[in-house]
């Protein structure tokens, strides 16, 4: 309500109020939604509301608070997109900053956590973040503006409530009466340090980045291992930040840093289905659900496929018939010309190829976590082609410089 007062008093542009009913407090939650709707109706303000059940929609291992935040921001983004709004304003206060800094410190964090809640993050702005809650209540009381109190704010079974109601008052009484203010003052100082760190880490990420299908971020493993511990931690934090992932605790950051320092294959779950994979000289962030669940098996490219485009394990495969073309298949490319003979052409996964009598040395260049979904185009037992890795032939005399009938195969990874 204080945020709404702020915008109605000082914002000259259009205003939309978005309210998510979380399905946690039963009838009082509907009461609050109705209260906000009536305020908007009387003020002729567009109002968007949605009703969800956070307890039913939370992920495994996710707390109610984490799930509510995730679902709430998803709702706000949908409203912003629907109305083509340039930003979303949330009503975070200085108390929220103090509580967040303290909780992050207690959990174990680095500069990112100690920076608290930024005044702006992408399209999200927090205009009243410099005000404490009691200051805002006084503003509302002075203007005879009513509000609703969420009774779960008094439930100390929730960590944030316990910090606000029990821990910070105890510290103020026993340690320092200005404990909360000191936590708030610390946040912008750490934000400055964090931004400097992000700039340095971002430059390193740009320098070490590689292109790899099915990966949201791929980095050179050998170069990462040469970085100092502090610098490598910076790169890990900024990598997660770039991908919109939750910030790892200090202990989990250190665990990932130690893994990066090691060699061989490994995988690290960051959150949900997003994992970090290592092998073949690279570190890759990827969604394991795409990699572990191939939808297609081997395919024989009979004439019925010529002139068509179809999907094979998240790849778009285009087959074109062509006449008397030179046989090509250069490393780094995603297109090849293959001859057609009585044996035909078959698509296999690298995994299936390696389990047979395939060209092990070449197929093993494909990162191990991609082998279930990476295609190999085979001509009998003499020729195979791997997108990006090029044409492989067991017998140098097996492919004539030209063939009477050929097909051009082009593959594109689907978004």
C-alpha positions in Angstrom: 0.0 0.0 0.0 2.9 2.3 0.7 4.3 1.5 -2.8 0.9 2.2 -4.3 0.8 5.6 -2.5 4.2 6.4 -3.7 3.3 5.8 -7.4 0.0 7.6 -7.2 1.7 10.6 -5.7 4.8 10.8 -7.8 4.4 8.7 -11.0 2.8 10.6 -14.0 2.6 7.5 -16.2 0.2 4.5 -16.4 0.0 2.2 -13.5 -1.0 -1.5 -13.2 -1.4 -3.3 -9.9 -0.5 -7.0 -9.9 -1.5 -9.2 -6.9 -0.7 -12.9 -6.5 -2.7 -14.9 -4.0 -0.4 -17.7 -2.9 -2.9 -20.2 -1.6 -1.1 -20.5 1.8 -3.4 -18.6 4.2 -6.8 -19.9 3.1 -9.6 -17.3 3.5 -7.5 -14.4 4.7 -5.5 -14.6 1.6 -8.6 -14.1 -0.5 -9.6 -11.2 1.8 -6.4 -9.4 1.0 -6.8 -10.0 -2.7 -10.3 -8.5 -2.5 -9.0 -5.6 -0.4 -6.4 -4.7 -3.1 -8.9 -5.1 -5.9 -11.4 -2.7 -4.2 -8.7 -0.1 -3.7 -7.8 -0.4 -7.4 -11.4 -0.3 -8.5 -12.1 2.9 -6.4 -9.0 4.5 -7.8 -9.7 3.4 -11.4 -6.4 1.5 -11.5 -6.0 -1.6 -13.8 -5.8 -4.7 -11.6 -4.3 -8.1 -12.4 -4.8 -11.1 -10.0 -4.0 -14.7 -10.0 -4.6 -17.6 -7.6 -2.0 -20.4 -7.1 -1.2 -23.0 -4.5 2.5 -22.6 -3.6 2.6 -25.7 -1.4 1.3 -27.8 -4.3 3.6 -26.2 -6.9 6.9 -26.1 -5.0 9.8 -28.1 -6.3 11.3 -31.0 -4.4 13.8 -29.7 -1.9 12.4 -26.1 -2.3 11.2 -24.2 0.8 7.8 -22.5 0.8 9.5 -19.2 0.8 11.7 -20.0 -2.2 8.7 -21.5 -4.1 6.6 -18.4 -3.4 9.3 -16.1 -4.6 9.9 -18.1 -7.8 6.1 -18.3 -8.6 5.5 -14.7 -7.7 8.2 -13.4 -10.0 7.0 -15.6 -12.8 3.5 -14.1 -12.4 5.0 -10.5 -12.4 6.9 -11.2 -15.6 3.7 -12.5 -17.3 1.8 -9.3 -16.3 4.7 -7.1 -17.5 4.8 -8.9 -20.8 1.0 -8.8 -21.2 0.9 -5.0 -20.7 4.3 -4.2 -22.4 5.3 -2.6 -19.2 8.9 -1.2 -19.0 9.5 -2.2 -15.4 8.0 -3.9 -12.3 8.2 -2.1 -8.9 8.3 -4.2 -5.8 7.8 -3.0 -2.2 11.1 -4.2 -0.6 12.2 -2.1 2.3 15.4 -1.5 4.3 14.2 -4.1 6.8 14.2 -6.6 3.9 17.8 -5.7 3.1 18.9 -6.2 6.7 17.2 -9.5 7.0 18.6 -10.7 3.6 22.2 -9.7 4.4 22.0 -11.4 7.9 20.4 -14.6 6.5 23.0 -14.9 3.7 25.8 -14.3 6.2 24.4 -17.0 8.5 24.1 -19.5 5.6 27.6 -18.8 4.4 28.0 -16.4 1.5 30.4 -14.1 -0.4 30.1 -10.6 -1.7 27.0 -11.4 -3.8 25.0 -12.4 -0.7 26.3 -9.5 1.4 25.2 -7.0 -1.2 21.6 -7.8 -0.1 18.8 -6.6 -2.4 19.8 -4.2 -5.2 17.7 -1.1 -5.8 17.4 -2.3 -9.4 17.9 -5.7 -11.1 17.0 -5.8 -14.8 13.4 -4.7 -15.1 12.7 -4.8 -11.4 13.0 -1.6 -9.4 12.5 -1.0 -5.6 11.6 2.6 -5.1 11.0 2.4 -1.3 14.0 0.2 -0.4 15.6 3.0 1.6 12.6 3.3 4.0 12.1 1.1 7.0 8.7 -0.6 7.5 7.8 1.6 10.5 8.6 4.7 8.5 6.2 3.6 5.8 3.5 2.7 8.3 3.8 6.2 9.7 3.4 7.7 6.2 0.2 5.6 5.7 -1.2 6.5 9.1 -0.6 10.2 8.5 -2.6 10.0 5.3 -5.3 7.8 6.8 -4.5 5.0 4.3 -5.4 1.5 5.6 -3.6 -1.8 4.8 -3.9 -5.5 5.6 -1.4 -7.4 7.8 -0.4 -10.9 6.7 -0.8 -13.0 9.8 1.9 -15.4 8.6 4.4 -12.6 9.1 4.2 -13.5 12.8 4.9 -17.2 12.2 8.4 -17.8 13.3 8.6 -21.2 11.7 9.5 -19.2 8.6 13.2 -18.3 8.6 12.8 -14.7 7.6 10.1 -14.1 10.2 12.3 -15.7 12.9 15.2 -13.4 11.9 12.9 -10.3 12.0 11.0 -11.1 15.2 13.6 -12.9 17.3 17.1 -12.7 16.1 17.7 -9.1 15.0 15.8 -7.6 18.1 18.0 -9.9 20.3 21.2 -8.7 18.6 20.0 -5.0 18.9 19.4 -5.5 22.6 22.5 -7.5 23.5 25.1 -6.6 21.0 24.4 -3.3 19.2 21.3 -1.2 19.1 22.0 -0.1 15.5 22.7 -3.7 14.3 20.0 -3.4 11.6 21.2 -0.1 10.3 24.8 -1.5 10.0 23.6 -4.4 8.0 21.7 -2.0 5.6 24.8 0.2 5.3 27.0 -2.8 4.5 24.9 -3.8 1.5 25.8 -0.9 -0.9 29.5 -1.2 0.0 29.4 -4.9 -0.9 27.3 -4.0 -4.0 30.2 -1.8 -5.2 32.7 -4.6 -4.6 30.4 -7.1 -6.3 30.0 -5.0 -9.4 33.8 -4.7 -9.7 34.1 -8.5 -9.3 31.4 -9.1 -11.9 33.2 -6.9 -14.5 36.4 -8.8 -14.0 34.7 -12.2 -14.0 32.6 -11.2 -17.0 35.7 -10.4 -19.1 37.2 -13.8 -18.2 34.0 -15.6 -19.1 33.9 -13.8 -22.5 37.5 -14.8 -23.1 37.0 -18.5 -22.1 33.7 -19.1 -23.7 33.2 -21.7 -26.4 30.2 -22.7 -28.6 28.6 -26.0 -27.8 25.1 -27.2 -28.6 22.7 -27.9 -25.7 24.9 -25.8 -23.4 23.8 -22.5 -22.0 27.4 -21.6 -21.2 30.6 -23.5 -22.1 34.1 -22.6 -20.8 37.6 -23.8 -21.4 38.4 -26.2 -18.6 42.2 -26.1 -18.8 42.2 -22.3 -18.7 39.9 -22.3 -15.7 42.2 -24.6 -13.8 45.0 -22.1 -14.1 43.1 -19.3 -12.4 43.7 -18.5 -8.7 41.1 -19.8 -6.2 39.6 -16.3 -5.6 39.4 -15.6 -9.3 37.9 -19.0 -10.1 35.2 -18.4 -7.4 34.4 -15.1 -9.1 34.0 -16.8 -12.4 31.7 -19.4 -10.9 29.5 -16.8 -9.2 29.2 -14.7 -12.4 28.5 -17.7 -14.5 25.5 -18.5 -12.3 24.4 -14.9 -12.3 24.5 -14.7 -16.1 22.3 -17.7 -16.4 19.8 -16.4 -13.8 20.6 -19.2 -11.4 20.3 -18.9 -7.6 23.5 -17.9 -5.8 25.4 -20.9 -4.4 26.4 -20.9 -0.7 30.0 -20.3 0.0 30.5 -24.1 0.8 28.9 -25.2 -2.5 30.9 -22.6 -4.4 34.1 -24.0 -2.9 33.0 -27.5 -3.7 32.5 -26.6 -7.4 35.8 -24.8 -7.5 37.5 -27.9 -6.2 35.8 -30.0 -8.9 36.9 -27.6 -11.6 40.5 -28.0 -10.3 40.2 -31.7 -10.8 40.4 -33.6 -14.1 38.3 -36.3 -15.6 34.5 -36.5 -15.8 32.2 -35.1 -13.2 28.8 -33.4 -12.9 27.5 -30.9 -10.4 23.9 -30.1 -9.8 23.4 -26.3 -9.4 19.7 -26.2 -9.0 16.7 -28.1 -10.4 17.7 -29.8 -13.7 20.5 -27.3 -14.4 23.9 -29.1 -14.0 27.5 -28.3 -14.7 29.3 -31.0 -16.7 33.1 -31.5 -17.2 35.0 -33.5 -19.8 36.9 -33.3 -23.1 38.5 -30.1 -21.9 35.4 -28.1 -21.3 33.0 -27.1 -18.5 29.3 -26.8 -19.7 26.1 -25.7 -18.0 23.2 -27.7 -19.4 19.7 -29.0 -18.7 20.0 -32.7 -17.9 16.4 -33.4 -18.9 17.2 -32.7 -22.5 20.4 -34.8 -22.4 19.2 -37.8 -20.6 15.9 -38.4 -22.4 16.5 -39.0 -26.1 13.2 -39.3 -28.0 14.5 -41.0 -31.2 16.5 -44.1 -31.9 18.3 -45.2 -35.1 16.9 -44.0 -38.4 17.5 -45.4 -41.9 17.5 -42.5 -44.4 15.5 -44.2 -47.1 14.3 -42.2 -50.2 11.1 -41.2 -48.3 13.3 -38.8 -46.3 14.8 -37.0 -49.4 13.5 -33.4 -49.6 12.2 -33.4 -46.0 13.0 -31.9 -42.7 12.4 -33.8 -39.5 13.3 -33.8 -35.8 15.8 -36.2 -34.3 16.6 -35.7 -30.6 16.3 -31.9 -30.5 18.0 -31.5 -33.9 16.3 -30.4 -37.1 17.6 -32.6 -39.9 17.2 -31.5 -43.5 17.8 -34.0 -46.3 18.2 -32.8 -49.9 19.0 -34.9 -52.9 21.8 -33.7 -55.1 23.6 -35.0 -58.2 27.3 -35.6 -58.7 28.6 -33.4 -56.0 32.1 -33.6 -54.3 32.0 -35.5 -51.0 32.5 -32.9 -48.2 32.2 -32.8 -44.4 34.6 -30.4 -42.8 35.2 -30.2 -39.1 33.3 -27.3 -37.5 30.4 -27.5 -40.0 26.9 -28.8 -39.6 26.3 -29.8 -43.2 27.7 -32.7 -45.3 27.3 -34.3 -48.7 27.2 -38.1 -48.6 27.0 -40.6 -51.4 24.0 -42.9 -51.7 24.7 -46.6 -52.4 22.9 -49.9 -51.8 23.8 -49.7 -48.1 22.1 -46.3 -47.6 22.7 -43.9 -44.7 21.8 -44.4 -41.1 21.5 -42.0 -38.1 22.7 -43.3 -34.8 23.5 -41.6 -31.5 27.2 -41.4 -30.6 26.3 -43.7 -27.6 24.9 -46.4 -29.9 27.7 -45.9 -32.4 30.4 -46.5 -29.7 28.6 -49.6 -28.4 28.9 -51.1 -31.9 31.9 -51.1 -34.2 32.1 -47.3 -34.7 35.1 -45.1 -35.0 35.9 -44.8 -31.3 38.7 -42.3 -31.5 36.6 -39.7 -33.4 33.3 -40.3 -31.6 34.9 -40.0 -28.2 35.7 -36.4 -29.0 32.0 -35.6 -28.4 31.5 -34.7 -24.7 30.3 -37.7 -22.8 27.1 -36.0 -21.5 26.0 -35.3 -25.1 26.5 -38.7 -26.6 22.9 -39.9 -26.2 21.6 -37.0 -28.3 24.5 -36.3 -30.7 24.0 -37.8 -34.2 26.3 -39.9 -36.3 25.5 -40.4 -40.0 26.9 -43.7 -41.1 27.5 -45.3 -44.5 27.9 -48.9 -43.8 31.1 -49.6 -41.8 33.5 -47.4 -43.8 32.3 -43.8 -43.5 30.7 -41.7 -40.7 30.0 -38.0 -40.2 29.6 -36.2 -36.9 28.2 -32.7 -37.0 30.9 -30.2 -36.0 33.5 -33.0 -35.8 33.7 -33.7 -39.6 33.9 -36.7 -41.9 35.6 -39.9 -40.8 36.5 -42.7 -43.2 38.2 -46.0 -42.3 39.5 -46.6 -45.8 40.9 -43.6 -47.7 39.9 -45.3 -50.9 36.3 -45.9 -49.8 35.0 -42.5 -51.1 35.4 -41.6 -54.7 35.9 -37.9 -55.5 32.4 -37.8 -56.9 29.3 -40.0 -56.6 26.5 -40.4 -59.1 23.8 -39.8 -56.5 24.3 -37.9 -53.2 22.3 -36.3 -50.4 23.1 -33.1 -48.6 22.5 -33.4 -44.8 22.1 -30.2 -42.7 21.5 -30.3 -39.0 20.5 -27.5 -36.7 20.0 -27.7 -33.0 16.4 -26.7 -31.9 16.0 -23.9 -29.3 
